[in-house]
Amino acid sequence: MNARLNLMENPTAGKIMKHLFSAGKVIVGSSLPAATQHLVTLRASQINGCAVCVDMHTKDAAHAGETPARLNLVAAWREAPVFTDAERAALELTEQGTRVADGAGGVTDEAWANAAEHYDEDQLAALVSLIAFINAANRLNVIVRQPVGDYQPGRFG
């Protein structure tokens, strides 16, 4: 299957992607733990049905040392004892922030307060930005039907 639009070669899309990748680098370089970043991007991608992002983020997380057990249990994080309380708070915020239209009022005060107990203000800024970033990336890839399967870990830095 070929993508409907090549996001890297189209001049307009290429400019947009350049700015998105720049924002992504700020998030990656933040104090938000790398493991949390991997879990958040994987969970949002699962929810959004973005196969290319699930493939990418699973491979990047494994390459960074994430365990197969944790990667396999991200979709069932509530029942899995392998995640820290901080990671659970980030995953809850991710789910609510990804499913904004499904909940009356978007993200609950409880989910926000729980995340704020585990992350400082800079980490929360990175976390919220990461949730928005991965949702945008998921939508771009799903809309253009980006092909999946050939991603190599670290391809995008």
Wavefront OBJ file of the C-alpha trace (Angstrom):
o trace
v 0.000 0.000 0.000
v 1.259 3.475 -0.826
v 0.579 6.596 1.177
v -2.035 8.929 -0.265
v 0.401 11.821 0.196
v 4.128 11.791 0.868
v 4.415 13.941 3.965
v 8.178 14.324 3.575
v 8.379 15.114 -0.129
v 5.381 17.408 -0.554
v 6.671 21.007 -0.141
v 3.864 22.189 2.132
v 3.653 19.002 4.182
v 7.455 18.909 4.412
v 7.542 22.378 5.982
v 4.853 21.388 8.456
v 6.643 18.142 9.331
v 9.900 20.054 9.891
v 8.200 22.206 12.520
v 6.482 19.234 14.124
v 9.811 17.385 14.382
v 11.371 20.492 15.958
v 8.632 20.527 18.590
v 9.155 16.815 19.117
v 12.848 17.348 19.799
v 12.013 19.831 22.553
v 9.767 17.234 24.185
v 12.363 14.454 23.850
v 14.978 16.749 25.416
v 12.736 17.646 28.349
v 12.948 16.246 31.874
v 9.912 14.019 31.288
v 11.318 10.489 31.714
v 12.057 8.742 28.427
v 10.198 5.607 29.529
v 7.086 7.694 30.163
v 7.425 9.309 26.750
v 7.558 5.881 25.088
v 4.526 4.613 26.988
v 2.491 7.741 26.210
v 3.232 7.708 22.478
v 2.481 3.997 22.246
v -0.807 4.237 24.152
v -2.151 7.197 22.177
v -1.161 5.467 18.930
v -3.004 2.308 20.002
v -6.145 4.288 20.808
v -5.996 6.136 17.485
v -5.369 2.993 15.474
v -2.178 4.405 13.962
v -0.311 1.258 12.927
v 2.778 3.102 11.702
v 3.111 4.894 15.053
v 2.471 1.720 17.068
v 5.223 0.049 15.037
v 7.597 2.997 15.431
v 7.070 3.606 19.130
v 7.178 -0.078 20.052
v 10.478 -0.497 18.205
v 11.981 2.713 19.615
v 10.951 1.787 23.160
v 12.395 -1.722 22.853
v 15.594 -0.281 21.385
v 15.812 2.071 24.391
v 15.567 -0.898 26.763
v 11.858 -1.099 27.482
v 10.823 -4.655 28.382
v 8.548 -6.776 26.197
v 6.224 -7.351 29.171
v 5.621 -3.637 29.666
v 5.221 -2.974 25.940
v 2.741 -5.837 25.623
v 0.720 -4.576 28.576
v 0.397 -0.886 27.681
v -3.105 -1.427 26.281
v -4.132 -3.023 29.605
v -2.129 -0.744 31.895
v -4.879 -0.463 34.526
v -4.698 -4.186 35.281
v -0.932 -4.619 34.823
v 1.308 -4.303 37.895
v 4.402 -3.405 35.833
v 3.803 0.358 35.712
v 4.681 2.945 38.358
v 2.088 5.282 39.839
v 3.627 8.144 37.851
v 3.394 6.165 34.602
v -0.221 5.280 35.390
v -1.004 8.964 35.903
v 0.616 9.792 32.557
v -1.273 6.995 30.808
v -4.587 8.169 32.300
v -3.901 11.726 31.156
v -2.956 10.357 27.734
v -6.172 8.405 27.403
v -8.361 11.288 28.495
v -6.421 13.779 26.361
v -6.673 11.486 23.342
v -10.363 10.732 23.840
v -11.374 14.342 24.458
v -14.557 14.012 22.426
v -15.624 10.903 24.351
v -15.701 12.569 27.753
v -17.919 15.353 28.934
v -15.513 18.167 29.680
v -12.359 16.511 28.340
v -9.657 15.758 30.921
v -10.971 15.451 34.463
v -9.622 17.474 37.361
v -8.829 14.168 39.084
v -6.627 12.972 36.204
v -4.847 16.324 36.122
v -4.308 16.394 39.884
v -2.964 12.849 39.820
v -0.466 13.732 37.087
v 0.511 16.902 38.963
v 1.370 14.788 42.014
v 4.025 12.945 40.003
v 5.373 15.525 37.574
v 6.664 19.064 38.032
v 5.388 21.939 35.907
v 8.023 21.527 33.179
v 7.349 17.806 32.970
v 3.605 18.474 32.796
v 4.212 20.943 29.965
v 6.206 18.283 28.123
v 3.601 15.610 28.869
v 0.670 17.699 27.636
v 2.651 18.738 24.563
v 3.614 15.118 23.885
v -0.015 14.015 24.075
v -1.017 16.745 21.613
v 2.002 16.005 19.391
v 1.396 12.256 19.137
v -2.294 12.773 18.455
v -1.409 15.120 15.576
v 1.139 12.622 14.216
v -1.366 9.780 14.508
v -3.974 11.710 12.598
v -1.559 12.707 9.838
v -0.467 9.106 9.355
v -3.963 7.631 9.506
v -5.389 10.189 7.068
v -2.677 9.623 4.442
v -2.565 5.852 5.102
v 1.133 5.856 5.853
v 2.525 2.353 5.144
v 3.666 0.358 8.163
v 6.343 -2.186 8.936
v 9.670 -0.932 7.636
v 10.536 1.457 10.476
v 14.024 1.096 11.928
v 14.614 2.256 15.539
v 16.056 5.735 15.833
v 15.167 6.722 12.264
v 13.822 10.080 13.339
v 16.444 10.703 16.006
l 1 2 3 4 5 6 7 8 9 10 11 12 13 14 15 16 17 18 19 20 21 22 23 24 25 26 27 28 29 30 31 32 33 34 35 36 37 38 39 40 41 42 43 44 45 46 47 48 49 50 51 52 53 54 55 56 57 58 59 60 61 62 63 64 65 66 67 68 69 70 71 72 73 74 75 76 77 78 79 80 81 82 83 84 85 86 87 88 89 90 91 92 93 94 95 96 97 98 99 100 101 102 103 104 105 106 107 108 109 110 111 112 113 114 115 116 117 118 119 120 121 122 123 124 125 126 127 128 129 130 131 132 133 134 135 136 137 138 139 140 141 142 143 144 145 146 147 148 149 150 151 152 153 154 155 156 157
